[in-house]
């Protein structure tokens, strides 16, 4: 009986983390139900003051949290599919996947990774490999209950994360899987953002694969990026001692005002307020991206209207400090973003015009 009750609680928390992560992430616009994709024309505005431009992607309906720019193409998760746009004229070139449980179909919003051998898409209980032209090559059923799985090499092994309940505490475990998606090694464990009594506000994580090496960060108050080999063994780490940025009363009130605007002042707002653990300090890392064998580490430090971004190479050498025009849709909300060829790409939900806008800025 106790096992059944624990299982029910576990299932409810899994559902809750999906809702909570959408609400508290930078993908607030992904919640809003757009009335279908608009016409497939593309409108481009003139240069922005920060030497950027805005492109209206009319073929997007409900973009999710994944955006990658690769070899003159823009890949965006949109509903139950991945849409591919041209980087030259921003026209829609191809749509891969749709809602369903058959070959090439997805039960959940897809998480994807681009490799020279094709497009790997992780969704629910399987991972699928498509050619760059969109042809389904193979699918592997996932039995370890892993999430956000991406390949290392040509699929001889994978990485991802799992949730685990230990002594009434929920953890995220970061795992290396074999070629059949069987978990073979746990290389990191951290408390989950959702617990029985309280939810953390800003705790997140990041991982990517670059040249068959794992770039990993679980955000905490410490500045730490680990570089691991494909078996999950640490090669070296990036560490930095910075002054902590206080999470002020004004910051807390800004978050509460944002939630009140989303939820109203009723029971849902009060429940989230009561359940949320507000931090004393911001984490040292806000988010990360990789591009061109560089690691871009975005912090919470702001300078006027721009955000600090620290750039390292894969050996951990510090390269430069940038301040980038990161567009926040709320006090703690980040946009869906990617960095490619020295440019910052961000998808923003334009509520006034009811369009999905791609903002592009040169940062290097």
Secondary structure, DSSP 8 states (H G I E B T S, - for coil): -HHHHHHHHHHHHHHHHHHHHHHHSS-GGGGS--SS---S-EEE----TTSEEEEEETT-SSEEEEEEEETTEEEEEETTEEEEEETTT--EEEEE--BSSSTT-BSS--EEEEETTEEEEEETTEEEEE-TTS-EEEEEE--S--EEEEEETTTTEEEEEEEEEETTEEEEEEEEEETT--EEEEEEEEE-SB-SS-EESS--EEEEEETTEEEEEE-SSSEEEEEE-TTS-EEEEEEE-----B--HHHHHHHHHHHHHHH-SSHHHHHHHHHEE--SB--S--EEEEETTEEEEEEEEEETTEEEEEEEETT--EEEEEEE----SSSS---EEEEETTEEEEEEEETTTTEEEEEEEE--
